[in-house]
């Protein structure tokens, strides 16, 4: 099995990013965010996109892939880590209304209650467990070049970047793309 490349992208600027207005539920991209998304240069030959089900990440996806030419998985475990209103997602029904072109994927990938977040889901241990699940999902996929669209704090947990005194050392900036190569696990020998 050959090396795999995972590209991690933070969504583009959303309404809550402008003035730290974290009381906006599942905010949309700003006009600046939309314009920045149009300027993102993606790596060639992507084979799969795995995206958080928040409005701002789905908008980023739709701008990057207007023709849905690459397979998409909408993964609720990629959602952001806090209990702030901005980090509570919309219902499947609301998302289908806002993104009718993604209705099939939304209905296939999301459970009815995916957005019912509890404080227990926001603990360091729960976040680490979600990150491990995502890393496993990405590793077991056959695709060699995968783009993940998610959120600042969860992306840090996903790539194993550590916090100091509860603070992230370096933020994933809006629309920042980071690249990681993943070596395959060694095959167990048959004895």
Secondary structure, DSSP 8 states (H G I E B T S, - for coil): ---EEEEEEE---BHHHHTT-TTSTT--B-HHHHHHHHH----TT--EEEE-SSHHHHHHHHHHTTT--SEEEE-GGGS-S--SGGGS---HHHHHHH-GGGHHHHHHH--TTTT---GGGGSHHHHHHHHHHHHHHHHHSS-SEEEEEE-HHHHHHHHT--EETTEESS---TT-EEEEEE---------
